[in-house]
Amino acid sequence: MSDPRINFAAHSGRCVGLDVKAIQRRYPYIMQLTDIQTKAIQTILSAVSDVFVFSRTGNSKSLCYYALPALRSSSVVIVLSPLLGTKKTDIQCLLPIKNNRVVVAFQSVLAVYKLILSDEEEVLRVEHWKTLPSSLQHREAIRCLIKISDVSFASGSLDGTIMVWTSHGLNPSREFNFIKKYKGDHHAYPFSVQHMVAIEERYILAAIGSGFCLYDVIKETCLAQSINSHYSKILHINFVYNGMFVATCSLDGTIRLWGSRPINDEVTGNSKSVLSKFMGSSAPNSHDGRSRRRSGDVSVFHPVLLGECYGHSGAVNAFVDFGYDGLVSCGTDQLLLLWKDGEIQSSKRNDIIRQMLRWNVMQ
């Protein structure tokens, strides 16, 4: 292989001819193969031992998709893609929606593809269904996609805009947090949407810059807002502790817990609604909340900082909630940290000590 742009190593055996047209007839989603991809698949098919293929970015990134169906069933393909940047054709997010369709985000562009299973050849094909016109697109790259319900989903972008779409026709139905001058100083994009969570098929909890907001999709209102929640951008947000708190983790290396000061157990602890636990009497379904809306008060609930978790030496990328058992976080320091409720753990330790004392007395 004389092409300097692609290298083959650990190959033994003689190259065989590759019938590209035969592969395309068997696998219709393969539209065309470049010379480099053809040579690579040739080498893989004729190899007796393992094959290592090295290619620069933009040369044959899709090689794995072309090579996979052509390989023997006992073969294994490992793809390493250390990309330093993204292009306008790179896929940022994927979201499955009803009727075997997938929403794909290419930078600021949204497109929908249909998954079709051919009965004759039993091959799953991917067909382009629709691409939104540029007038309906985000101004900057889309950072996240979430499903709200079976009939709607939402997209959040670098410019801070959150758009709600209908799943059937892929039409925009709502828009939140539109900011005219969104780039900020030195193009830092201080209002970018980093992460979103859908709640009860109606509400959106979104990490926007270094703060977060809770939106009511149906009424098109902001229910809760915290502007400067961290010193840096929030990377992940979700409800934790069985919905009692909202947890945020950030580039500043901390995890913070947010909520309301509990008034009584009837409003917070015993409520089944996630919003009632988090917002207390300010929740939309609470008695006080209904009375305020009848009187015309549309004030926004501002969550209170209830706790802060230090432990990571770098940015905290994400966390996973385990209810009352705690949560696990991961960061750029390559650590997994387990966080537990100190009061619950202290109570458990006291119970164990009492049982041990009773057992010693009986002995």
C-alpha positions in Angstrom: 0.0 0.0 0.0 1.9 3.0 -1.2 -0.7 5.7 -0.3 1.0 7.7 2.5 -2.3 8.7 4.0 -3.1 5.2 5.2 -0.9 2.6 6.9 -1.5 -1.1 7.3 0.4 -3.2 9.8 0.4 -6.8 11.1 -0.9 -8.1 7.8 0.0 -11.4 6.2 -1.6 -13.0 3.2 -2.3 -11.9 -0.3 -4.8 -9.2 -1.2 -7.9 -10.4 -3.1 -10.2 -8.5 -5.4 -13.1 -6.6 -3.8 -16.4 -6.6 -5.7 -17.7 -3.2 -4.6 -20.9 -3.5 -6.6 -21.7 -6.9 -5.0 -21.3 -5.4 -1.5 -23.5 -2.4 -2.4 -26.2 -4.8 -3.7 -26.1 -6.7 -0.4 -25.8 -3.6 1.8 -27.8 -0.8 0.1 -26.8 1.9 2.6 -23.3 1.8 1.3 -23.4 4.5 -1.4 -19.8 4.5 -2.5 -16.3 3.5 -1.3 -13.2 5.6 -1.7 -10.0 4.1 -2.9 -8.6 4.1 0.6 -11.7 2.4 2.0 -11.6 -0.2 -0.7 -7.9 -1.0 0.0 -8.5 -1.2 3.7 -11.5 -3.6 3.3 -9.5 -5.7 0.8 -6.7 -6.1 3.3 -9.0 -6.9 6.2 -10.9 -9.6 4.1 -7.7 -11.3 2.9 -5.8 -11.1 6.2 -4.7 -14.2 8.0 -3.7 -12.3 11.2 -4.8 -9.1 12.7 -4.9 -5.9 10.7 -4.2 -2.4 12.0 -5.5 0.5 9.9 -4.4 4.0 10.7 -5.9 7.0 8.8 -6.0 10.7 9.4 -9.3 12.5 10.3 -11.5 13.1 7.3 -9.9 10.3 5.3 -11.9 7.3 6.2 -13.8 7.9 9.4 -16.7 5.9 8.1 -14.5 2.9 7.3 -15.8 1.0 10.3 -19.4 1.3 8.9 -18.4 0.0 5.5 -16.1 -2.8 6.9 -18.4 -4.2 9.5 -20.9 -6.0 7.3 -18.1 -7.3 5.1 -16.2 -8.9 7.9 -16.7 -12.5 9.1 -19.0 -13.0 12.0 -16.1 -14.0 14.2 -14.2 -10.8 13.6 -13.9 -7.9 16.0 -13.5 -4.2 14.9 -12.1 -1.6 17.3 -12.3 2.0 16.1 -10.2 4.7 17.8 -11.1 8.3 16.8 -9.1 10.9 18.7 -10.8 13.9 17.0 -9.5 17.3 18.0 -12.3 19.3 16.4 -15.7 18.8 14.7 -16.9 19.6 11.3 -20.3 20.7 10.1 -21.0 17.1 9.0 -20.1 15.5 12.4 -23.0 14.2 14.4 -23.4 15.9 17.8 -26.5 14.2 19.2 -28.9 11.3 18.5 -32.4 10.9 19.8 -34.8 8.0 18.9 -38.5 9.0 18.5 -41.6 7.1 17.6 -42.3 5.3 14.3 -38.7 4.0 14.1 -37.1 7.4 13.5 -34.0 9.0 14.7 -33.3 12.7 15.2 -29.8 13.6 14.3 -28.0 16.9 15.1 -25.3 18.0 12.7 -23.9 21.1 14.4 -26.9 23.5 14.2 -28.9 21.4 11.8 -31.6 18.9 12.7 -32.5 16.0 10.5 -34.6 12.9 10.8 -33.8 9.4 9.5 -36.1 6.4 9.2 -35.0 2.9 10.1 -36.5 0.4 7.5 -36.2 -3.4 7.8 -36.1 -5.1 4.4 -38.2 -8.3 4.5 -36.5 -9.8 1.5 -32.8 -9.4 2.6 -33.5 -8.9 6.4 -31.2 -5.8 6.2 -31.8 -2.7 8.3 -31.6 0.4 6.1 -31.3 4.0 7.1 -33.2 6.5 4.9 -33.2 10.3 5.1 -36.7 11.6 5.9 -36.5 15.3 6.5 -34.1 18.2 7.2 -35.3 21.4 8.7 -34.9 24.6 6.7 -32.1 26.9 7.8 -34.7 29.5 9.0 -35.9 27.2 11.7 -32.5 26.0 12.9 -30.5 27.0 16.0 -27.9 29.8 15.5 -25.1 27.7 17.0 -24.2 24.0 17.5 -26.8 21.8 19.3 -25.4 20.4 22.5 -28.2 18.1 23.7 -31.5 16.4 22.6 -34.1 15.1 25.0 -37.5 13.4 24.7 -40.2 15.2 26.5 -43.1 12.8 25.6 -44.2 10.7 22.7 -45.3 13.7 20.8 -42.5 16.2 21.5 -38.8 16.6 22.1 -36.4 19.5 22.8 -33.0 20.7 21.6 -30.6 23.0 23.4 -27.7 24.8 21.7 -24.6 26.8 22.3 -26.4 30.1 21.8 -28.6 29.3 24.9 -31.9 28.7 23.0 -34.1 25.7 23.9 -36.5 24.7 21.2 -39.4 22.3 21.5 -40.4 20.2 18.5 -43.3 18.0 17.5 -42.2 14.4 16.9 -44.7 13.8 14.1 -44.0 16.7 11.7 -40.7 18.0 13.2 -42.1 21.5 13.6 -41.1 24.0 16.3 -43.8 24.5 18.9 -42.0 26.4 21.7 -38.9 28.4 22.3 -37.2 29.3 25.6 -34.2 31.5 26.6 -33.7 33.3 23.4 -30.7 35.6 23.9 -29.9 38.2 21.3 -26.2 38.7 22.2 -25.2 35.2 23.2 -21.5 35.0 22.4 -20.3 37.0 25.3 -16.7 38.2 25.9 -14.0 36.4 23.9 -16.8 34.1 22.4 -17.1 32.2 25.7 -20.9 31.5 25.1 -21.9 32.1 28.8 -25.5 31.0 28.2 -24.9 27.7 26.4 -27.2 24.8 27.2 -25.0 22.0 28.4 -27.5 19.4 29.7 -31.3 19.0 29.9 -33.7 16.6 31.7 -37.4 16.1 31.0 -39.8 15.7 34.0 -43.3 14.3 34.0 -43.6 14.8 30.2 -44.2 18.5 30.7 -41.2 20.2 32.4 -37.6 20.8 31.2 -34.8 21.2 33.7 -31.8 22.8 31.8 -28.3 23.7 32.7 -27.7 27.1 31.1 -24.2 28.5 31.5 -23.3 28.5 35.2 -26.9 28.4 36.2 -30.1 26.4 35.6 -33.8 26.9 34.9 -37.0 24.9 35.1 -39.5 25.5 32.3 -43.2 24.5 31.9 -43.5 23.5 28.3 -47.3 23.7 28.2 -47.7 27.1 29.8 -44.4 28.4 28.3 -43.2 29.8 31.6 -40.1 29.7 33.7 -40.9 28.1 37.1 -37.5 28.1 38.8 -34.2 29.9 38.1 -30.7 30.1 39.5 -28.4 32.3 37.6 -25.0 32.0 39.1 -25.1 28.5 40.6 -21.4 27.8 40.1 -18.2 29.6 39.3 -18.0 27.8 35.9 -20.4 26.2 33.5 -22.6 23.4 34.7 -21.9 20.1 32.8 -24.7 17.9 34.3 -28.0 18.4 36.1 -30.7 16.1 37.5 -32.9 15.3 40.4 -31.4 13.2 43.1 -32.3 11.7 46.5 -35.7 10.5 45.2 -36.4 13.9 43.8 -35.8 15.8 47.0 -32.9 17.9 45.5 -31.6 19.1 42.2 -27.9 18.3 41.9 -25.5 20.2 39.6 -21.9 19.5 38.8 -19.5 21.9 37.1 -16.2 22.7 35.6 -15.3 24.3 39.0 -14.9 20.8 40.5 -17.9 20.9 42.8 -21.3 19.2 43.1 -24.0 21.4 44.6 -27.5 20.5 46.0 -30.4 22.8 45.5 -34.0 22.9 46.8 -36.3 24.7 49.2 -36.2 25.1 52.9 -38.6 22.3 54.1 -41.7 23.8 55.7 -43.3 20.6 56.8 -43.4 16.9 55.9 -46.7 17.2 54.1 -45.3 19.5 51.5 -41.9 18.0 51.0 -41.1 14.5 52.3 -44.4 12.8 51.9 -45.3 14.2 48.5 -45.1 12.0 45.4 -44.5 14.9 43.0 -40.9 15.6 42.2 -41.6 19.3 41.8 -43.4 19.4 45.2 -40.3 17.9 46.9 -37.9 20.3 45.1 -40.0 23.6 45.2 -42.0 23.0 48.3 -45.0 25.3 48.5 -43.9 27.1 45.3 -44.6 23.9 43.2 -47.3 24.2 40.5 -49.5 21.5 42.2 -49.2 22.8 45.7 -52.1 24.7 47.4 -50.1 27.9 47.9 -48.8 27.7 44.3 -52.3 27.5 42.9 -53.5 30.4 45.0 -50.6 32.6 43.9 -51.4 31.9 40.2 -55.0 32.7 40.7 -54.1 36.1 42.1 -51.9 36.8 39.1 -48.5 36.4 40.7 -46.0 34.7 38.3 -42.9 35.1 40.4 -40.1 32.7 39.7 -38.9 30.3 42.4 -35.2 30.7 43.3 -33.7 27.5 44.7 -31.6 27.6 47.9 -28.1 26.1 48.1 -28.5 23.3 50.6 -25.1 21.6 50.3 -21.8 21.4 48.5 -19.6 18.3 47.7 -15.8 18.7 47.4 -13.7 15.8 46.4 -12.7 16.0 42.8 -9.5 17.8 41.8 -10.8 18.7 38.3 -14.1 19.3 36.5 -17.0 17.0 37.5 -18.4 15.7 34.2 -21.5 13.7 35.4 -23.1 11.8 38.2 -25.6 9.0 38.6 -28.3 9.0 41.3 -29.1 6.0 43.5 -31.9 7.5 45.5 -31.5 7.4 49.3 -28.3 5.3 48.8 -26.4 8.4 47.4 -24.9 9.2 44.1 -21.7 8.5 42.1 -19.8 11.2 40.3 -17.0 11.1 37.8 -14.5 13.8 36.7 -11.5 14.7 34.7 -9.3 13.5 37.5 -10.3 9.9 36.5 -12.0 9.2 39.8 -15.4 7.8 40.7 -16.6 9.1 44.0 -19.5 7.8 46.0 -21.5 10.3 48.0 -23.8 9.3 50.8 -26.2 11.0 53.3 -24.2 11.6 56.5 -27.3 11.4 58.8 -28.5 8.1 57.3 -25.0 6.6 57.5 -24.6 7.7 61.1 -28.0 6.2 62.0 -27.0 2.9 60.3 -23.7 2.8 62.2 -25.5 3.5 65.5 -27.9 0.6 64.8 -25.0 -1.7 64.1 -23.3 -0.7 67.4 -26.5 -1.2 69.4 -26.9 -4.7 67.9 -23.3 -5.6 68.7 -23.7 -4.3 72.3 -26.9 -6.4 72.8 -25.2 -9.5 71.4 -22.2 -9.0 73.8 -24.6 -8.6 76.8 -26.4 -11.9 75.8 -23.0 -13.6 75.6 
